[in-house]
Amino acid sequence: MDMGRESRWEKDAMTVEIVFALVTAVALAAALFAVPLALTLVFDLSGSAARGVRMGGALVAAAVGMRHLVRVLRRFDAERRKGH
């Protein structure tokens, strides 16, 4: 086998890690978005106030989800480069 190529096990491990990172990032973002959504419902906000709170929540949730995704994949890459 060519030493420059990843083994099948390494490719499978990368696939699993990517799927794990995506699923956990989406779950984290959804949980974070649920907070402002619940606030708009509890405080009966409507119109531009509700849209603003939901938009802010969506932006924060997306940013935190992306940060989590990048952090998990970088950590995996660092461990893979170490040979673990």
PAZAPA-4460 file (N, C-alpha, C; in steps of 0.05 Angstrom, whole numbers, plus 32768, in hexadecimal, padded with zeros to 4 digits):
% residues 84
    n_x    n_y    n_z   ca_x   ca_y   ca_z    c_x    c_y    c_z   seq   type   mol
   8011   7FE8   8000   8000   8000   8000   8012   8019   8000     1      M     A
   8009   802D   7FF3   8017   8046   7FF1   8016   8054   800C     2      D     A
   802E   805C   8017   802F   8069   8031   8023   8085   8031     3      M     A
   8020   8091   801A   8016   80AD   8019   7FF7   80AE   801A     4      G     A
   7FEB   8097   8018   7FCD   8097   8018   7FC3   808D   8033     5      R     A
   7FAA   8097   8039   7F9E   808E   8052   7F93   8072   804F     6      E     A
   7F93   8063   8064   7F88   8048   8064   7F69   804B   8064     7      S     A
   7F5C   8035   805F   7F3F   8035   805F   7F35   803C   807B     8      R     A
   7F42   8032   8090   7F3A   8039   80AB   7F3C   8057   80B1     9      W     A
   7F51   8063   80A7   7F55   8080   80AB   7F3F   8090   809C    10      E     A
   7F38   8087   8084   7F23   8095   8076   7F08   8092   8084    11      K     A
   7F03   807A   808E   7EEA   8075   809D   7EEA   8086   80B7    12      D     A
   7F00   8088   80C4   7F02   8098   80DD   7EFD   80B6   80D6    13      A     A
   7F07   80BF   80C0   7F02   80DB   80B8   7EE5   80E0   80B2    14      M     A
   7ED9   80CD   80A4   7EBC   80CF   809E   7EAB   80D0   80B7    15      T     A
   7EB1   80BE   80CA   7EA2   80BE   80E3   7EA6   80D8   80F2    16      V     A
   7EBE   80E2   80F2   7EC3   80FB   8101   7EB5   8113   80F4    17      E     A
   7EB5   8114   80DA   7EA7   8129   80CC   7E89   8128   80D2    18      I     A
   7E7D   8111   80D0   7E61   810E   80D6   7E5B   8115   80F3    19      V     A
   7E6C   810C   8106   7E69   8113   8122   7E6A   8131   8126    20      F     A
   7E7D   813E   8119   7E80   815B   811C   7E67   816A   8111    21      A     A
   7E5E   8161   80FA   7E46   816E   80EE   7E2D   816A   80FF    22      L     A
   7E29   8152   8108   7E11   814C   8118   7E11   815B   8132    23      V     A
   7E28   815B   8140   7E29   816A   815A   7E28   8188   8156    24      T     A
   7E33   8192   8140   7E31   81AF   813B   7E15   81B7   8135    25      A     A
   7E06   81A7   8126   7DEA   81AD   8120   7DD9   81AB   8139    26      V     A
   7DDE   8197   814A   7DCF   8194   8163   7DD4   81AB   8175    27      A     A
   7DED   81B3   8177   7DF4   81CA   8189   7DE7   81E4   817E    28      L     A
   7DE8   81E8   8164   7DDC   8200   8159   7DBE   8200   815D    29      A     A
   7DB1   81E9   815A   7D94   81E7   815E   7D8D   81ED   817B    30      A     A
   7D9C   81E2   818D   7D97   81E7   81A9   7D9A   8204   81B0    31      A     A
   7DAF   8211   81A5   7DB3   822D   81AA   7D9D   823E   819E    32      L     A
   7D94   8237   8186   7D7F   8246   8179   7D64   8243   8188    33      F     A
   7D60   822D   8196   7D48   8228   81A5   7D44   823D   81BB    34      A     A
   7D5A   8247   81C6   7D58   825A   81DC   7D4A   8274   81D3    35      V     A
   7D54   8282   81BF   7D46   829A   81B6   7D2A   8295   81AB    36      P     A
   7D26   827E   819F   7D0C   8277   8195   7CF8   8274   81AD    37      L     A
   7D01   8267   81C2   7CF1   8264   81DA   7CEB   827F   81E7    38      A     A
   7D00   8290   81E7   7CFC   82AB   81F2   7CE7   82BB   81E3    39      L     A
   7CE6   82B9   81C9   7CD2   82C8   81BA   7CB6   82BD   81C0    40      T     A
   7CB4   82A3   81C5   7C9A   8297   81CB   7C92   829D   81E8    41      L     A
   7CA4   829C   81FB   7C9E   82A1   8217   7C96   82BE   821B    42      V     A
   7CA5   82D0   8210   7CA0   82ED   8214   7C8C   82F8   81FF    43      F     A
   7C82   82E6   81EE   7C6E   82EE   81DA   7C77   8306   81C9    44      D     A
   7C90   8304   81C0   7C9A   8319   81AF   7C8F   8315   8193    45      L     A
   7C8B   832B   8185   7C81   8329   816A   7C8F   833E   8159    46      S     A
   7C8B   833B   813F   7C96   834F   812C   7CB4   8350   812B    47      G     A
   7CBE   8368   812A   7CDB   836C   8126   7CEB   8363   813F    48      S     A
   7CDF   8365   8157   7CEE   835C   816F   7CF2   833E   816E    49      A     A
   7CDE   832F   8166   7CE1   8312   8165   7CF5   830A   814E    50      A     A
   7CF2   8318   8138   7D05   8312   8122   7D22   8318   812A    51      R     A
   7D26   832E   8138   7D41   8335   8141   7D4C   8321   8154    52      G     A
   7D3C   8318   8167   7D46   8305   817B   7D4C   82EA   816C    53      V     A
   7D3A   82E2   815B   7D3F   82C9   814C   7D57   82CB   8139    54      R     A
   7D5A   82E2   812C   7D71   82E5   811B   7D8B   82E5   812A    55      M     A
   7D8B   82F3   8141   7DA3   82F3   8152   7DA9   82D7   815C    56      G     A
   7D94   82C8   8164   7D98   82AD   816D   7DA3   829B   8156    57      G     A
   7D98   829F   813E   7DA2   828F   8127   7DBF   8294   8121    58      A     A
   7DC7   82AE   8123   7DE3   82B5   811D   7DF5   82A9   8132    59      L     A
   7DEE   82AC   814C   7DFE   82A1   8161   7E00   8282   815F    60      V     A
   7DE9   8275   815A   7DE8   8258   8157   7DFA   824F   8140    61      A     A
   7DF8   825D   8129   7E09   8255   8112   7E26   8259   8118    62      A     A
   7E2D   826F   8125   7E49   8274   812C   7E54   825F   813F    63      A     A
   7E45   8258   8154   7E4E   8244   8167   7E4F   8229   815A    64      V     A
   7E3C   8222   8149   7E3C   8208   813B   7E54   8206   8129    65      G     A
   7E5B   821B   811B   7E72   821A   8109   7E8C   8218   8119    66      M     A
   7E8D   8227   812F   7EA5   8226   8140   7EA9   8209   814B    67      R     A
   7E93   81FD   8153   7E95   81E1   815D   7E9E   81CE   8147    68      H     A
   7E93   81D1   8130   7E9B   81C0   8119   7EB8   81C3   8113    69      L     A
   7EC2   81DB   8111   7EDF   81DF   810B   7EF0   81D5   8121    70      V     A
   7EE8   81D9   813A   7EF8   81D0   8151   7EFB   81B2   8152    71      R     A
   7EE4   81A4   814D   7EE5   8187   814E   7EF6   817C   8137    72      V     A
   7EF4   8187   811F   7F03   817D   8109   7F21   8184   810C    73      L     A
   7F28   819B   8116   7F44   81A2   811B   7F50   8190   8130    74      R     A
   7F41   818A   8145   7F4B   8178   815A   7F50   815C   814F    75      R     A
   7F3D   8153   813E   7F41   8139   8132   7F5A   8138   8120    76      F     A
   7F5E   814E   8110   7F75   814F   80FF   7F8F   8150   810F    77      D     A
   7F8F   815E   8125   7FA7   8160   8135   7FAD   8144   8141    78      A     A
   7F99   8136   814A   7F9D   811B   8155   7FA6   8108   8140    79      E     A
   7F9B   810B   8127   7FA3   80F9   8111   7FC0   80FE   810A    80      R     A
   7FC8   8117   810A   7FE4   811D   8103   7FF8   8113   8118    81      R     A
   7FEF   8112   8131   8000   8107   8146   8002   80E9   8144    82      K     A
   7FEF   80DC   8136   7FF0   80C0   8132   7FDF   80B1   8146    83      G     A
   7FCC   80BF   8153   7FBB   80B2   8167   7FA2   80A7   815A    84      H     A
***
